[in-house]
Amino acid sequence: MLTVHHLNQSRSQRVIWAVEELALPYHIVRYQREKTMMAPPSLKKVHPLGKSPVVEDNGLIIAESGAILEYLQETYDLTSQLKPQSPEQKLQYRFWLHYAEGSLMPLLLMKLVFNSFGKPPVPFGLRTLGKGLGQGVQKAWLNPQLETHARFIEAHLSENSWFAGDRLSMADIQMSFPIFALLARGGIDNLPHTQAWKKKVEMRPAWQRAIQQGGPFDLPGEA
C-alpha cells in the first residue's frame, strides 16, 4: 500500500489530494511542525533531506512533490484522468508542473521570510531595522515580481478552466500550494479568475477528503 509521509500545513497536502483523485488505497504517517515551523528530525529517517512530502511505494522512496505527482500519474492513472493528451495541453501541463516550484514558490518563500524580519526569533533590538529592511526589499523588488506572476496566472486562467486545459490535471494539483499561498500572502487585489479556480478546487470531493485526512490547510497571510 502507498504510504504518504505528511507534514501539517505543507506541500504534502497536494499529494494526498492527488491520491484521493485517483481513488488509491493509502496510509498516512503524520508529522507536526516544530515551534520553529521546521519539520521534525524524524522525517530524516525516511529521507536524508528530512522534508515532506515523501511517499513509499513498492520499496521505492520518492521525494519532491512534482516527482511524486508524475510518478503517481504514470504508475496509477491508467486512463490519463489527470494528464491531458493533446500536444498543446501537454506543453501547458509540463510548464505548470515545473513553474510551481521553479518560479513561483521561491518568491512566495521570500515573501514569508521578509515579512518575518521584524518578529521573533529576530533579536528585539534588531526588529525595527529588520522590519524596515524587509519592507524595503518587498516594495522595491519582491512585490513587483509577485504582481507580474499573479497577472500572468490570472491571464492564463481567464482563458482556461484549468491550468492545462478544460479539466483538472496534475498541473492543477501541483499549482495548488503556490496559488493558495499567493492569495494568502501576495497582497494582490483583483484576481477573480484565480479566486474562481481556488473555489473550484475547494468544491471537489477529493479535495475535501484530502482536507479531512491531512488536516486544515490555512497558509499564513501577509502581516
C-alpha positions in Angstrom: 0.0 0.0 0.0 1.1 3.5 -0.8 2.4 5.4 2.3 2.3 9.3 2.4 4.6 10.9 4.9 2.5 14.0 5.6 3.7 17.2 7.4 0.9 19.5 8.5 0.5 22.7 6.5 2.9 21.6 3.8 3.2 20.6 0.2 2.2 17.0 1.1 -1.4 18.2 1.2 -1.4 18.1 -2.6 -0.1 14.6 -2.7 -3.0 13.5 -0.5 -5.3 15.3 -2.9 -3.8 13.5 -5.9 -4.1 10.1 -4.2 -7.8 10.9 -3.4 -8.5 12.0 -7.0 -7.0 8.6 -8.2 -9.0 6.7 -5.5 -5.9 4.8 -4.4 -5.7 3.0 -1.1 -3.0 4.6 1.0 -1.7 5.1 4.5 -0.7 8.4 6.1 2.2 8.8 8.6 1.7 12.2 10.2 4.3 14.7 11.4 3.8 18.0 13.2 6.0 21.1 12.6 8.2 22.2 15.5 7.9 25.7 17.1 10.4 26.9 14.5 8.0 25.7 11.8 10.6 23.3 10.6 9.9 19.6 10.0 10.7 17.3 12.9 14.0 15.3 12.8 12.1 12.1 12.5 11.5 12.7 8.8 15.2 12.2 8.1 14.7 8.6 9.0 12.5 8.4 5.9 14.6 10.6 3.5 18.0 12.2 4.1 16.6 15.7 3.4 14.1 15.4 6.2 11.4 17.1 4.1 7.8 16.4 3.2 6.2 15.1 1.0 7.8 11.7 0.8 5.9 8.6 -0.4 6.8 5.0 -0.1 5.5 2.5 -2.7 6.6 -1.0 -3.6 10.0 -0.5 -1.9 10.6 2.9 -3.6 11.0 6.1 -1.6 10.1 9.2 -3.6 10.6 12.8 -2.6 9.8 16.2 -4.2 6.1 16.8 -4.9 6.4 17.3 -8.6 8.3 14.0 -9.0 5.7 12.3 -6.7 2.8 13.6 -8.8 4.4 12.5 -12.0 5.1 9.0 -10.5 1.5 8.7 -9.4 0.2 9.7 -12.8 2.5 7.4 -14.7 2.0 4.4 -12.4 -1.6 4.6 -11.4 -3.5 6.9 -13.8 -4.1 4.3 -16.5 -6.9 6.2 -18.2 -4.9 9.5 -18.2 -7.6 11.1 -15.9 -5.0 13.6 -14.7 -2.9 14.2 -17.7 -4.1 15.9 -21.0 -3.4 14.2 -24.3 -3.3 17.0 -26.9 0.2 18.3 -27.8 -0.6 21.9 -26.8 -2.1 20.9 -23.5 0.8 18.6 -22.7 3.1 21.5 -23.1 1.0 23.5 -20.7 0.9 20.6 -18.3 4.7 20.3 -18.3 5.2 24.0 -17.9 2.9 24.4 -14.8 4.3 21.3 -13.2 7.7 22.9 -13.2 6.7 26.6 -12.9 5.1 26.0 -9.5 8.3 25.3 -7.6 10.8 26.6 -10.1 9.5 30.2 -10.5 6.6 31.0 -8.2 7.3 29.3 -4.8 10.8 30.9 -4.3 9.2 34.3 -4.5 6.4 33.4 -2.0 9.0 31.9 0.3 11.0 35.1 0.2 7.7 37.0 1.0 7.3 34.9 4.1 10.9 35.4 5.2 11.0 39.2 4.6 7.7 39.5 6.5 9.3 37.8 9.5 12.3 40.2 9.7 10.6 42.3 12.4 9.4 39.4 14.5 10.9 36.7 16.8 13.3 35.0 16.7 15.0 38.2 15.4 16.6 39.8 18.5 14.4 42.6 19.9 16.9 45.3 19.3 17.1 44.5 15.6 13.4 44.1 14.9 12.8 47.7 13.8 15.8 47.6 11.5 14.8 44.2 10.2 11.2 45.2 9.6 12.4 48.3 7.6 14.8 46.2 5.6 12.1 43.5 4.9 9.5 46.1 3.8 12.1 47.9 1.7 13.1 44.9 -0.3 9.5 43.9 -0.8 8.4 47.3 -2.0 11.4 47.8 -4.3 11.7 44.3 -5.9 9.7 41.4 -4.5 6.2 42.8 -4.7 6.5 43.9 -8.3 7.8 40.4 -9.1 4.8 38.8 -7.5 2.5 41.2 -9.2 3.9 40.1 -12.6 3.5 36.4 -11.8 -0.1 37.0 -10.4 -1.1 38.8 -13.6 0.4 36.1 -15.7 -1.5 33.4 -13.9 -4.7 35.4 -13.9 -4.5 35.9 -17.7 -4.0 32.2 -18.3 -6.9 31.3 -16.1 -9.1 33.8 -17.8 -8.8 31.7 -21.0 -8.6 28.2 -19.5 -10.8 26.4 -17.0 -7.8 24.6 -15.5 -4.1 25.0 -15.8 -3.7 22.5 -18.6 -7.0 22.8 -20.5 -10.6 22.1 -19.8 -10.3 19.6 -17.0 -8.3 19.1 -13.8 -4.8 17.6 -14.2 -1.7 17.0 -12.0 -0.7 20.5 -13.1 -3.5 22.0 -11.1 -2.6 19.8 -8.1 1.0 21.0 -8.3 -0.1 24.6 -8.6 -2.5 24.4 -5.6 0.1 25.1 -2.9 1.6 28.2 -4.5 -1.8 29.6 -5.6 -3.2 29.3 -2.1 0.0 30.9 -0.8 -0.2 33.7 -3.4 -3.8 34.5 -2.5 -3.0 34.4 1.3 0.2 36.5 1.4 0.7 38.1 -2.0 -1.2 41.2 -1.2 -2.6 41.5 -4.7 -6.1 42.5 -5.5 -8.4 41.8 -8.4 -7.6 38.2 -9.3 -11.2 37.0 -10.0 -10.2 34.0 -12.2 -7.6 32.8 -9.8 -10.1 33.1 -6.9 -12.6 31.2 -9.0 -10.1 28.4 -9.7 -9.4 28.2 -5.9 -13.1 27.8 -5.2 -13.5 25.1 -7.9 -10.6 23.2 -6.2 -12.3 23.5 -2.8 -15.5 22.2 -4.1 -14.0 19.0 -5.4 -14.9 15.9 -3.3 -11.4 14.6 -3.5 -10.0 17.9 -2.1 -12.5 17.8 0.7 -11.5 14.2 1.6 -7.8 15.3 1.4 -8.5 18.0 4.0 -10.3 15.5 6.2 -7.3 13.2 6.0 -4.5 15.7 6.1 -5.9 18.4 8.4 -6.6 22.1 8.0 -4.8 23.9 5.2 -4.6 27.6 6.1 -1.4 29.2 4.9 -0.2 32.2 6.8 -1.2 35.5 5.2 0.6 38.8 4.9 1.2 40.6 8.2 
